[in-house]
Amino acid sequence: NLLYHVWPVKGTMWKWNVDELLKRIDLFNGRRVMSIVHDERSVNPDEVKRVVAGHGFEFVVARNDERGEAINFAEMLRRVASQDANEISFYGHAKGVKYDPDIPLPIRRWAEVQYQVVLDDWLTIREQLQRYAMTGPFKRYGRFRPHHNLADWHYSGTYFWMRHSHLFARDHQNIPQFYGGVETWPGTVFRKEETGCVFIDELGPSRSHHPYYPEFWRTAEPALKRWQASVRSIPAPRDLVTPRPFKDNTKHLMEQKPEEFEWLLDLLLKENVDRLLVVG
């Protein structure tokens, strides 16, 4: 499932974020739930809905206030709640929108890398969730004043995957109701040992350990190159790469199984069908 939050501040950053998400939308074959908060700085929620139309989203819309993402998060969780051992959900948000129109370069880079490391390496995500209740990038340790000192770890940037059988067996609805509450929340549900990290672990309190600052990216960029070199592709099924021909016609490739396509043609001819609606 996909849980995604947007505060569509007027400008280009929210649309850039949504475009990055839609490039990878086919990864999500479950429910797709989008939170939209709006205020005087934002566009109308209907504009966001138009941008993502046709992608199967359901929406949770609210007036924005000082809680930010925490406003709708509990309702988003409620909509996908289950204890299915094979069900997982991803949470992310349109990052950097509050800085529009002057997006700092480290923030832009932070957003770019988040989408890559959590959505472009499914095999690693899958392996991590076989071992851990949650996983995500930029795992940071320590208690922090902006988080009201509630947890001793978090995923810096608030992008993470969750395994339902672990999450929904816990007290998961106690969402801290302040700005940054969703970033704090995983550390209130799970101990750091119960969660994994897919990119750059063991971040601490110093500036060189925080993606907000240029100092961080001096070491993060080489780490990203190593990550990119390690990403494994998923091979396409053999019958899609070299599909069986229909009646020895090797010029045109088939997405259907030949015997099923032949059955369909025979049925259409038998019933004298003159109009055909194809839903793809």
Secondary structure, DSSP 8 states (H G I E B T S, - for coil): -EEEEE--BSSSHHHHHHHHHHTTGGG--S-EEEEEEE-TTB--HHHHHHHTTTS-EEEEEEE--TTTTHHHHHHHHHHH----TT-EEEEEE-TTGGGTTS--HHHHHHHHHHHHHHHS-HHHHHHHHHH-SEE-BSEEES--GGGTT--SEEETTS-EEEEHHHHTTS-------STTHHHHTHHHHS-GGGB--SB---B-SSGGG-TTSHHHHHHHHHHHHHHHHH-------HHHHS---BTTB-SS--SS-HHHHHHHHHHHHHTT--------
